[in-house]
Amino acid sequence: MSRIKIVIASLLVSLLLAGTAAFAAPIDPNSTLIPLQMRVLDNGMRVIVREIPSYPIATVNVWVDTGAKDDPEGLSGLAHFFEHLTFKGTETRPRGQIAYEVESLGGYLNAMTSLDYTSYFIVVPAEHVSQAMEIQADALLNSLYEQEEIDRERTVIHEEIRLRIDSPQTHLTDKAIEHLFAGIVYAKNVIGSTEELANVQRQDIVDFHAKYYVPNNMVLVVAGQVEAETIFAQAEKLYGDMAPKALPQTGCIAIPRLETVVHLTEERPLEQSYVFFGHPAPGSNTHEAAALTLAGVILGGGRSSRLYQRLIEEEQIVTSVSAAYSGFADIGLFGVFAQLDPAQMDRLREIYRAELVRLQVEPVSEADLNRAKAMARSSLAFSTESSTNVAMYLGQMEIYGGVMGAVNYGAVLEQVTAEDIQRAAQSFLHPDAYIHSEISPVGR
């Protein structure tokens, strides 16, 4: 068989990659993501298909294992800039034609860039999946990257930068990441800066495409009312002639360690303060990440969470609060966001510290653990309720270490114990060492 690595999700998953050792793992029989099938083309491109016979919509989703962390020095935002240009015209489809064709099929298209990856998707009625795959391949392989489009999108991104800064939660998170991961690639800003975007020229775009948009760095996921063998055959036709290339080697990235609370503050003409507390954490494909995910639910997930009960229900010192773990490929971030009267900031920090200490010294109750798992299961179910959500989840998890991470994630969460959460809190949620990123009203 010329395309190896077939996932047969009903019994056992065997992933066979040329030049690597075989990997096998049991699957979660209760996962809603099975059965799925997967092949790797001879050039290294991975193709994943999730047949959903009852869902008459198909999502065609290509992932590139390249994101803002791969931006060249002096060209922050280049990966995101590149994403903006991909649907803007090819030799056979002038500007506007790609969007027109997709919409004529009754579908839509979009794309996104993160620190780790770039993702492109087209969603259409399932009978048009073949056309969607061809349109997407044309955009990814044959985009012209014309100077006129580059200049136009540069202006669009400048507006995105302004809107991102204007959003308190987004801006505070960006600033926390920048300082928390200072000195490593994860400190880069996904959207870039106006100063460095001004330096981007067409050749930079062309070189970026040649370096990273290669088959052994790409994953195609198709989900919906489709037939796997047909998808595999068309994937071979569209992408099989691409030549693989050696990819830049990345070294091991250590999780940063803070010794104290680092304050990042600014003032704006606002009525309330916004604050983000950020802790360095391990990457998403770890058992500790699952434990921190549940810790986030316990601390700030919903009205029953500890921070909500203490800060809103009991003391009424914040107007909103949330907590969550966010994972990247190599490292992660545990964050808490709150909105409050600036006069209550010291009290917020006291309560936050006390709740972190409580997580470290006191195993969570069975009731709290069960609630957290129920909410995590519900979130997972909602995140896979459509062909688009299924495709996006499968693709992201393949980038983050293997599609079976998606299949087994529910089972992994179920295996987390109260002791696991306590150990994760002791290791990563230091009550006296984190990023304190704050926007406060002018003069207060």
ABEGO torsion letter per residue (X at the ends): XABBGBBBAAABBBBBBBGBBBBBBBBBAABAAOBBBBBBBAAGBBBBBBBBAABABBBBBBBBBBBAAABBBGABGAAAAAAAAAAAEBAABBBGAAAAAAAAAGBBBBBBBBAABBBBBBBBBAAAAAAAAAAAAAAAAABAGBAAAAAAAAAAAAAAAAAAAABAAAAAAAAAAAAAABGBAAABBAAEBAAAAAABBAAAAAAAAAAABBAAABBBBBBEBBBAAAAAAAAAAAAAABBBBBBBBBBBBBBBBBABBBBBBBBBBBABBBBBBBBBBBBABBAAAAAAAAAAAAAABEAABAAAAAAAAAAGABABBBBBBBBBAABBBBBBBBBBBAAAAAAAAAAAAAAAAAAAABBBBAAAAAAAAAAAAAAAAAAAABAAAAAAAAAAAAAAGEAAAAAAAAAAAAABBAAAAAAAAAAABBAABBBBBBBBBBGX
